[in-house]
Each structure stands twice: as structure tokens, then as C-alpha cells.
Amino acid sequence: QVQLVESGGGLVQPGGSLRLSCAASGFTFSNYAMSWYRQVPGKERERVATVGTTGGNTNYPDSVKGRFAISRDNAKNAVYLKMDSRKPEDTAVYYCNNWNSGRHYWGQGTQVTVSS
């Protein structure tokens, strides 16, 4: 059974940095790409980062490119999202994601609030 557990959210000032973590279990972690998404109330969930199986390939939408960095540690079955130069519009619930066996798996989400 796939399980994803996020941690690391909280309140951060504009311009500050934050790192989110996701602990994965229930599948062969090193065989799958992993992603982070975010969602604000009333809007669709938005993908913000994807990392390939070895960590060498990453992909970001323009909205976060240059500010967010995704990484993974296959020995720890963990994926991370470092967010720099935070903006108020980055306020959202952030979700760890795995596409596996034809469906999405999600963690419970972690709230990130950017505010002074």
C-alpha cells in the first residue's frame, strides 16, 4: 500500500526559505518519478516540481522555476522540495505525489503560509 507523508510546512516570511519532506513507503521508491503539487481553496491542484528516478532530471513550471528545487534520496525513500524567495502567492497546501499503476497517490498535505 502506497503511503506518502509530508512534513515541514509552516509560516514563512516573504523572501524566506523552507524545505518540505515526503517519506514514501509501500512501493519500490527508486523505480518511480516523484512530484510535488500545491492547491489553494477554489483552484485546481497545480504541479510545481517533478524529479526522475535517479534525481538527475527535474522539471518545473515557469511559476516556480529558479525558486523551487526538488531532490530525492533513494536510500531513505524520501523526496524534498526546497523553496526559496517565497512569495505570498506560494501560500497553499503542498502535496507529495506518486503516479503508480495507473493512478495518482497523494499524501495528506502540509500547509505553507507566506506572510509577514
C-alpha positions as CSV (number, residue, x, y, z in Angstrom):
1,Q,0.0,0.0,0.0
2,V,1.5,3.3,-1.1
3,Q,1.9,5.8,1.7
4,L,3.2,9.3,1.4
5,V,3.7,11.5,4.5
6,E,4.7,15.2,4.1
7,S,6.3,17.4,6.7
8,G,8.0,20.7,7.1
9,G,5.2,23.2,6.3
10,G,4.5,26.3,8.4
11,L,4.6,30.0,8.4
12,V,7.5,31.8,6.5
13,Q,8.1,35.4,5.7
14,P,8.2,36.6,2.1
15,G,11.6,36.0,0.7
16,G,12.4,33.3,3.2
17,S,13.2,29.7,2.6
18,L,11.5,26.4,3.6
19,R,12.1,22.8,2.9
20,L,9.4,20.2,2.7
21,S,10.0,16.5,3.1
22,C,8.0,13.5,2.0
23,A,8.5,10.0,3.3
24,A,7.4,7.2,1.0
25,S,6.6,3.6,1.6
26,G,4.7,0.7,0.1
27,F,6.4,0.6,-3.3
28,T,9.8,0.4,-4.9
29,F,10.6,4.1,-4.5
30,S,13.7,4.2,-6.7
31,N,11.6,3.0,-9.7
32,Y,9.3,5.9,-9.9
33,A,9.4,9.6,-10.6
34,M,8.0,11.8,-7.8
35,S,6.3,15.1,-7.8
36,W,5.1,17.9,-5.6
37,Y,1.8,19.7,-6.2
38,R,0.1,22.5,-4.4
39,Q,-3.5,23.7,-4.1
40,V,-5.3,26.8,-2.8
41,P,-9.0,26.8,-2.0
42,G,-11.2,27.1,-5.1
43,K,-8.4,26.3,-7.5
44,E,-7.2,23.1,-9.2
45,R,-4.2,21.3,-7.8
46,E,-1.0,22.5,-9.6
47,R,2.1,20.6,-10.2
48,V,5.2,22.5,-9.0
49,A,8.1,20.0,-9.4
50,T,9.0,16.6,-10.7
51,V,12.1,14.6,-10.2
52,G,13.2,11.5,-12.2
53,T,14.1,8.2,-10.7
54,T,17.8,9.0,-10.1
55,G,17.3,12.6,-9.2
56,G,19.2,13.8,-12.2
57,N,16.1,15.0,-14.2
58,T,13.9,17.7,-12.8
59,N,11.1,19.7,-14.2
60,Y,9.3,22.9,-13.0
61,P,6.5,25.2,-14.3
62,D,7.5,28.8,-15.0
63,S,5.7,30.0,-11.9
64,V,8.4,28.4,-9.6
65,K,11.4,27.9,-11.9
66,G,14.5,29.2,-10.3
67,R,12.9,29.4,-6.8
68,F,12.0,25.8,-6.1
69,A,14.3,22.8,-6.1
70,I,13.2,19.2,-5.9
71,S,15.5,16.4,-4.8
72,R,15.3,12.8,-3.6
73,D,17.2,10.4,-1.5
74,N,16.5,6.8,-2.7
75,A,18.4,5.3,0.3
76,K,15.9,7.0,2.6
77,N,12.8,6.7,0.3
78,A,12.4,10.5,0.6
79,V,11.7,13.4,-1.7
80,Y,12.2,17.0,-0.8
81,L,11.1,20.4,-2.0
82,K,13.3,23.5,-1.2
83,M,11.5,26.7,-1.7
84,D,13.5,30.0,-1.8
85,S,12.4,33.6,-2.4
86,R,8.9,32.8,-1.1
87,K,6.0,34.9,-2.3
88,P,2.6,35.4,-0.8
89,E,1.1,33.6,-3.8
90,D,3.0,30.5,-2.8
91,T,0.7,30.0,0.1
92,A,-1.0,26.7,-0.4
93,V,-1.3,23.1,0.8
94,Y,1.6,21.2,-0.7
95,Y,1.2,17.5,-1.6
96,C,3.6,14.8,-2.4
97,N,2.6,12.7,-5.4
98,N,3.4,9.4,-7.0
99,W,1.9,8.1,-10.3
100,N,1.9,4.4,-9.9
101,S,-0.1,1.6,-11.5
102,G,-2.3,3.9,-13.5
103,R,-3.3,6.2,-10.6
104,H,-2.2,9.1,-8.5
105,Y,-1.3,8.6,-4.9
106,W,-1.3,11.6,-2.5
107,G,-0.1,12.4,0.9
108,Q,-2.2,14.3,3.4
109,G,-0.7,17.6,2.5
110,T,1.2,20.2,4.5
111,Q,0.2,23.8,4.8
112,V,2.6,26.5,3.8
113,T,1.8,30.1,4.5
114,V,3.9,33.0,3.3
115,S,3.1,36.2,5.3
116,S,4.8,39.0,7.1
